[in-house]
Amino acid sequence: MQVTVLAGGIGAARFLGGLVETLASTPEDPSITVIGNTGDDIRLFGLQVCPDLDSVMYTLGGGASEERGWGREDETFTVLEELRAYDAMPEWFGLGDRDLATHILRTQMLNGGYPLSDVTAALCARWKLPVRLLPMTNDRVETHVVIDDPQSQSRSAIHFQEWWVRHRAEVPAQEFLFIGANEALPGPGVLEAIKDADLVILPPSNPVVSIGPILAVPGIRNALVTTKAPIVGISPIVGDAPVRGMAHKCLEAINVRTSAAGVGAHYGARSDGGLLDAWIIDSLDAATAGAVTELGMHCETMNTLFDEPGTARTVAARAVEFAKEL
């Protein structure tokens, strides 16, 4: 059984942990391919940082900080403290000492001419991941946010990380730009992973800045629309609020209602040219199940809060069941 997952952020990483546990107990010979978002990538202090790829790698490799939801466990910040003592910019992004080792090695390999897909495979080998992690593209794609700059009284674009981390998404976003996406090529193995899948899953990731950049790479959306595999999504919205982060600020900017049904409509049903065959929503949103069904997709209501033990595995198991039913 070949399962392909589009992933970005800690919610997707935690779901993947449950999916690995689920498929490990199935009689099929399971294979999981993860297509990771690289729109969050940024150069800091001369180092290439890939937050979403690292979230998957650290979480499935057992090295992630559960308390912070990003970075490494047992982390220290000595280098960051020294950089701030020098007034090195930017001062708003936190890089731990263990985390820095990953970025140093990644940058060395990229500077040596290796593509990001090869670099990612080399880094994942250390963590012995139970999945194959593929960057959505080897080309440079960055998510930028258009804002009304209060200082210059004009509209400008800043990197997504600055808007998300420095401003905490408090400055209203006017538009999201996926710089370089139009010219990018899908990474090696990406289109094949979608085409040959028995099941494709959109986990509970931010639909605008985690899944959106992946879909913006030419060829990927079409591969999803035309794959024979059923596509099952899990809502990142519970009770009209994001489970983690500030996804509602992103949805507001693109005029999508912050609700399970709203995000489901944003993705759309495959029967109507969209992406989803089935949409899993939280029990708190059961009243909207009818609206989801009217969109042309199957709907399941269940507990989807991964903070509770075993929930990720239960949700993943239902997604796999959906694939067999569909």
Number of C-alpha atoms within 10 A of each C-alpha: 14 17 23 26 26 24 32 33 27 23 23 27 25 22 25 25 20 22 23 20 17 19 20 14 10 11 8 10 10 15 17 22 21 26 27 29 27 29 33 23 20 21 11 13 11 10 16 20 23 22 22 24 26 27 27 29 25 22 25 22 18 16 15 22 16 13 9 9 16 18 24 24 19 11 14 14 14 11 13 18 16 11 14 13 10 9 10 12 11 13 13 12 12 13 20 18 17 15 20 19 11 16 21 15 16 23 20 14 17 15 11 9 10 15 16 23 17 17 18 21 15 14 17 22 11 10 15 13 18 18 20 15 22 26 28 32 25 18 18 16 26 20 24 23 26 20 18 15 14 9 6 8 8 9 11 13 18 15 19 24 22 17 20 15 12 14 13 13 20 11 16 17 20 16 13 22 20 20 17 16 22 11 11 18 18 20 19 16 16 23 20 12 22 28 20 15 22 20 25 31 24 24 28 29 28 27 23 21 25 24 22 20 25 29 20 20 22 15 15 19 17 14 17 21 20 13 19 15 22 24 28 26 24 26 24 28 26 20 15 16 15 20 20 17 15 15 21 20 18 22 21 14 17 14 10 17 16 21 22 29 25 20 22 28 21 18 18 19 24 19 13 11 12 20 25 27 22 26 28 27 30 20 17 15 18 17 11 17 20 12 17 26 17 12 19 18 22 19 24 19 17 16 17 26 18 17 10 9 10 12 18 26 22 19 26 24 18 18 27 21 11 21 19 11 8 13
